[in-house]
Amino acid sequence: MFRLTEYMHQLVTPTPVKARRGTGAVKPVVIWNLTRRCNLKCRHCYTVSADVDFPGELSHEQAMGVLDDLGDFGVPALILSGGEPMGRFDFFELAEAARDKVRFLALSTNGTKIHGETADRVAEIGFHYVGISIDGIGATNDWFRGVDGAFADALRGVRECKSRGIKVGLRFTLTRDNAAQLPDLLKLCDDEGVDKFYLSHLVYAGRGDKNRGEDAVHDHTRAALDLLIDRAWAAAATDAPLDIVTGNNDADAVYMLRWAERHFEADKVAHLREHLEAWGGNSSGLGVANIDTMGRVHPDTYWSDYTVGNVKTAKFSELWTGDDPILAQLRRRPRPLKGRCGACAFKAVCGGNTRIRALQLTGDPWAEDPACYLDDAEIGIEPGLERLTVTPFRGKRHDPAHRFH
């Protein structure tokens, strides 16, 4: 996750640079997909969820054991996700137990179930943050989410959270079909008093892989970032409340840095770059981890084809601190990147961006990320390197275990 507003503040009120995170077994933010069951049918769903029971999901006892281990391990944050996590039979019991075991507890939801007594229970548990996914206004959102009325129900969830004092954010996945509605989504945040806006770039996993032909073209991505940067700068300069973050395209940090070069003195730009390099960009397998609905542990939520181990038979803490070869490769700095990513002058800022896109398109996790929207001059390389192009999904999948070496 790239915290655009936070780094924009470094240009207004600079703070000391924190120590760079290590490349060992850092205690990660854990995203836990509690269930694949979901009442919506989103076109970009990375878990290919549906409104049915899926066999093999963790039992209540197994899930409680995972919570005990995460608490003992001291993970900094736990995000309960799905599917629709609130569709799991023991969701509130797990959430209540988690609140006492982790420092920061978040809920990632489609928001449609948050109303009435259910909203009261969400408030009583004391989630630090509730992220609600909305992919456009009205009918656009309903088309993306596959259910008529999904927008109205999600907006109701936003309002129910705000009325109970819960910090709430909107999560928006950018594609060519909804890019034009980004200004309307930001206005919706202002109108509803939303605390955070999260723009997610499409990742080629699950139905997001099958629908990758809908990924935002580079011009749309740049236009979206221009708008978010303008908003973040205005917020930082005036101390406005909306917090803007982006995810799944760490080239956003480089794009912001190049923007800063055009508007600020060299010393401020150098200070910003130090902060961005301390952050280090993509954190798959290092600062973020995933536990899926079956208990399998992955480097992040999109690496479903590679499993480190299973919490049904081993503790998460042991798996994460073990000697898994793919985790070791992902934690390398610099990573062994190829193509434009390997030649890029800003590898220390973005960390090589999102490796799963390269893997899905080429079978090689170290190939360039095709969703990098910066040109050769912007990333400091000589022109002439051939770029990967995104082609529609043809059904072939790659096994990452065979290509990591």
N, C-alpha and C positions, 0 to 999 in steps of 0.2 A: 504494500500500500504506500502510495506517495502522498504525503501530507502537504498539499500545495499551500494552504493557508499558513500552516506552521512555518514553512520555509520562506514564504513571502515576508513574514514578520522579521526574519533575519536581515532584511534590507531596510527595515524601519528601526528596530531596536535590537541590534546584534547581541548575541549571548555567546559565552565560551563554547567551543566545539567539544562535544563529548568524545570520550575515547571510542575508537572504532571497535565494533563488535568482533569477537574472535571468529575463527573458522572451525572450532571444535563443536562439541555437542552442546550448543547453546540451548537453554530452556526456552522452548518455542511457545508462541501463541498457538493454541490447538483449536482447530475447526472440527467439530464433531457432528457428522451427519447422523442424527439419531434414528431416522427412518426414511425409507424411499416413498412412503405413502404421501400423496399430495392431492389436494382438491383442484389444482390447476394443471394445465398441460403446456408449459412454457416452451417456446420454440428453441430457446438457447439453454435448456436445462442440462447441466453437466452430469446429473445422476440418472437421467431417463426415468423419472418418477411417474407414478400413476396413482389413481385413487383405489388401490387394492392392497391387500396384505401381502407382503413379500416374505417368503420363508427364510430362516437362517439369521434373522436380525438378533441382536443381543437380548438376552433375557433381562428381566429387572435386576436379578442378583448379579449378573455379569456386568451390567451397566453401573451398578453401585460400586462394584469392585474397581472399575475403571476410575470412577470419581475419587475413591480413596487414594489410588495411586497418583493421579494427577495432583491431588492436594498435597500428598507427601513429597512429590517431586518438586513442587513449587512453581508450576507453570504460571507465567505472568497474566495470562488471560485465557478464557475459554469462551468460544462462540458456539452456541447451540444452533444447528442448522438442519437441513433436510435434503430432499423432500420438504414437506411442511412439518417442522419439528413439533408443532402443537397437535399434529395428528397422531403422535405416538401415545399409546395407552397410558403410560406412566410419566408423561412429560412433566407435570407439575411436581411430582415427587422427586424426579431427578433434578429439576431446576432448583427446588428448595434446598436439596442436599448440596448442590454445586455452589450455591450462594455462600455457604459457610466454609467452602474449601479453597476457593480461588479469590485472588485480589480483584479481578475484573470479570464480570459475567455479562455477556451480550447475547441477544436473540436475533437471529437472521430469519425473517419470516415474510410471507406474502401479505400479511396483515389482515387477511379477510376474516379470520376467526377472532380478532381482538375486539370484543364489544361486550357490554353488559357485565355479568359476573366473571366471565373469562378475563376481561380487561382488569377487573378488580384484583383477580389473582395474580396477574402479571405485575401489577403495581405492588401488591403485598410482598411478593418475592424479593423485589428490590433490584431488578435488572439495572445495571449501570447504563445500558444502551439497548435500544431496539431499532434494528434496521429493517425497513419495509421496502420491498422491491416494487417499483413502478416503472414501466417502460414506455410511457407516453401518456397523453391526455385522452381520457374517454375511450372511444372505440379503438384507437391505436393500441393502447395498453391491453384491451380485451382481446385483440387479434394476436398479439404477442403471447398472451397468457392463456389463450385457448378457451376462455370462458366468458360469456357475456355477463356484465355486471361486476367483473373483477376490479375495475378501477374504482367504482363507487364503494365497494366493500373495503378496498385497501385504504382509500381516503378516510373512510369511517374509522379504520384502525388507527390512522395517524391522529385524528382528532380525539379519539378515546385515550390514546397515550398522553397527548398534550394536556388534556383536561385533568389527568391524574398526576401531572408533574414528572412524567417519564421522559428522559432525553431520547429523542427520536430522530432518525435520519431517513432520507430517501435514497434508494440504490437504483441506478439507472444503467442498463447495458446499452452501449452505443452501437447502432448498426446503421447501414445506409437508409433503412426504412423509417427510422425514427429520429435521425440526427437533427432534422429541421425543428423538432419539438423541444430541443434542449432549452431555449429561452423560456418556453412556457413552463417547463419543469422548475426552472430557477424561480420564476414568478410564483409558482405554487408554493415553493419553500418559503418565500417571503410572506405570502398571504396566510399561510397556516402556522407560521412561527417555527418551522422545522429547524432543528439544531445543526444538522450536518447533511451535506449532499455528496454522495459517492458516485462517481462516474466509473463504470466498469467497462473495459474494452473486452470484446468478444474473445473467448478462448476456445480452441478447437478441441472440445471434449464433449462426450455425450451427444445430445441433440445439437449442441453448439458446433460440433465438428460437422455433422450432417448439413447444417445450415450455414457453413462458413462462407458460402457465396454471398451471404447477406452482410458480411463484415463491412464496416465503414471503409470507404475508399480513403486514401491518404489525405486528400483535400478536405473531406468531411472531418477527419480526425483533427487536422490542424485548425480548422475553423472552430471546432468544439473547444480545443485547448486555448485558442485565442480568447474566446468568450470567458472561459473559466479563469484564465490568468487575469483578465481585466477585472472580473468580479473579486478575485482573491486580493488583487492589489488595492482595490477600493475598500475592501473589508479591512485590510491591514492598516491602511492609511487613516481610516475613520473608526477603527475598532468596532466594526459591524459584527453581528453575532454569527452569521452563517459560516460554518466551517466546511471547506471544500477539500475533498480528497479524491484521488483516482486510484485505480487498481488494474493490474494485469497488462500494463504497458509501461515499463519503467523508463522508456525513452521520454516520457513526459517530463522527467526531471532534467534531462538534457535540453529539451525544448524550452523549459523555463529558464535554465541557465543561459542559453543563447539569447533569450528575450532580455534577461538582466544585463547582458553585455551591451545591448543597444540603448539602455536607459540609465545605467548607473556607473559610477566611477570604478576603476579597476580594483581598488582595495575592497569595496563592497562585494564585487563579483567574486574575488578570490576568497573572501570570507564565506560567501554562500557555497562556493564549490567545496571548501573544506567540510562544511556541514553535510553536503550531499555525499561526499566520499566517505564520511564517517558512517552515514546511513548505509551506503553500499548497494542500493538497488535491490534486484530480485533476491528473495530470501527463501525460495523453495528448498526444503531440506535442511535449512539452517535456523531461521527465526520463525518459521511457520511450519506446522505439521497438520496432518489430517487423519482422523479416525473415521472410517466409513461405516455404513449401517450394519455391515457384517463383522465389524471389529478389526478389519484390515487397516494397517497403518501405511500411509503414503507420504511422499515428500511435500505434497500440498493437495488441495482438493481436486485438481485436474489430472493428477498422475495415477488414475485408477488402474492403468495397465501394469503398474509396478507396485509390488507390496513388500514392505520391509519385514513384516511379520503380523501376527494377529493377537489382539489383546484377550482373546478367548484362551490362549495357551501361554502367553507371556505378558509381563507387565509392559506398559507403554514406555515407562522410564528406562527399562532394560533394553528395549528395542532401539530407542532413540540414542542411547549412549553406547550401543554396541559397535561392531565393526562392519556394518553394511557397506558394500563397495560403492553403491550409487549415491548414498548420502555423503560418503567421503568425497566423491567427485563433485557433487553439487556444492560442497562447502569449500572447495578450493578457491583461492583468490590469488591471481586472476584465474578464471575458469579457462579451459582449453578451447576457446571459441574459434570459429572458422568464418570465412567469407567476410562480409562487411562488418559483422560483429567482432571478428578477430582483429580487423584492421582499425577499428574505431578508437578514436583518441579519448573517449569518455567511458571506457569499460569500467573504470573505478567508480563511476557515478551510477550507472544503470545495472551493473553486474551481469550484463549479457542478456537482459530482458527475459522474456518468458520462454523457457526452453521447450515447453510442451508443444508450442506451435511449430517450432522447427522439427521436432520429432515426428509430429503427425504428418507433415508435408514431405519429409525427406527420409525418415527412419534414422536420422542422425541428430541426437540432442544438442550437438555442439555447432550445428549449422546456424546460419544467420536467422534471426527472427524476422519473418516476412512482414510483420506488423509494425516494424520500425518505419516511421513516416518521415524521418529526417533525410535530407539529401546528402550527397557525398561531402560537399563543402561544410555542411553543418556538423558533421561528425569527424571532420579533419582527415579525410582519406582522399587519395588520388582518384579521379573519376576513371571509370572503365570496368570496375568489378560488376559482373552480371548479378542482377538481383533475382531472388526467388519471387515467384508470382503465386498468388493464391488461386487454386483451381477448385471447382466444385467437388464435393465428397463423392468418391466412387466406390466406397465400401471396403477398401483395403485398409487394414490397420497394421501398425508396426509394433514389434516387441522390443521395448527399450532395453531389456536385459541383454539382448544380443548386440547392442550397439554402444554400450558404455564401456569404454576401455581407453 
